[in-house]
Amino acid sequence: MARFDMPVRVYMTRDVRTVMRETPIARVWAHLADAHVSSVPVVDGHGRLAGVVSRADLLREGRIHHPHEQRKPTLELPDTTAGELMLGVVVKVGPLETVASASETMVEQHIHRVYVEQNGVLAGVLSAWDVMRAVADLRVPVPISEIMTEPVMTVAVDAPLSSAMEALATGAVTGVVVVDEGWPAGVLTQEEALIARHHAPDTAVERVMGHEVIILPAKTPVYRAAAQAISMHVRRVCILGDRCVAGIVSGLDLVRVAADAR
């Protein structure tokens, strides 16, 4: 197994978008959508970390329950600020901590990023994407069948948006695979769900899902899966079994590869 003992600063992203406590949630969502990230740190006037707001927070707070009013939107962004919605506990690491150690923290906390703090100020972020780059660079040969998650949460292409959004909003998963007679046709992630928030609850998932899907055989080495996911900017890799989805490899599954190398 490859060793992930390089310091976090080698792979961390230094250009981190931030918001202030008083930033309206509509602007927070604009930041998330523009940068294609799942959370944004909240900082004070001195650049110190105060909290985090995620897509999951927006989905949880924005759900609307009106089963008999199908013309209304499925979700509305809360009329509040980042400071009122943020999670005040931020998982932080130092720039000299190893990628393996930071990855272990991400797996234990079931989070997709840790923020890098130096001298009390935000210096960067190490996300699942960054760890995936390390997995690809170190050419970890483990087959993806050994790290895949199963069973896979799926919805049919004609399922209502509300049913898929329910799973996303509760935080159980960050994305579901959309299938057509068992074959992967797309994905509905928290990002697509938020983009589709103005659609009616009975809208077919196929109308709003993302079509970017990577399908690989079970014997594919994880470094190749990571490299393809990065190049296509896809967060999930589907593994096929007997004419159906046998498993899925997410960014957090690939982070676990680095964590297990300690």
MOHUTA-V602253 format. One record per backbone hydrogen bond with DSSP energy under -1.0 kcal/mol. CO is the residue of the C=O (numbers start at 0). NH is the residue of the N-H. Records with the same first field share a line. If there is no record, write none. Layout:
BEGIN
CO->NH, NH
END
This chain:
BEGIN
3->99
5->98
6->9
7->10, 11
12->124
13->15
18->42
19->22
20->82
22->81
23->27
24->28
25->29
26->30
27->31
28->32
29->33
30->34
31->35, 36
37->54
39->52
40->18
41->49, 50
43->46
46->121
47->43
50->41
51->86
52->39
53->57
54->58
55->59
56->60
57->61
61->75
65->68
68->71
73->63
77->79
79->24
80->84
81->85
86->51
90->114
92->116
93->96
94->8
96->7
97->101
98->102
99->103
100->104
101->105
102->106
103->107
104->108
105->110
111->127
113->125
114->92
115->122, 123
117->120
120->117
123->115
124->12
125->113
126->130
127->131
128->132
129->133
130->134
131->135
132->136
133->137
134->139
139->222
141->221
142->145
143->146, 147
148->247
152->176
154->178
155->158
156->205
158->204
159->163
160->164
161->165
163->167
164->168
165->169
166->171
173->189
175->187
176->154
177->184, 185
178->156
179->182
182->179
185->177
186->209
187->175
188->192
189->193
190->194
191->195
193->196
195->198
196->74
198->73
199->202
200->161
202->160
203->206
204->207, 208
209->186
213->237
216->219
217->144
219->143
220->224
221->225
222->226
223->227
224->228
225->229
226->230
227->231
228->233
236->248
237->215
238->245, 246
240->242
243->240
246->238
247->148
248->236
249->253
250->254
251->255
254->258
255->259
258->261
END
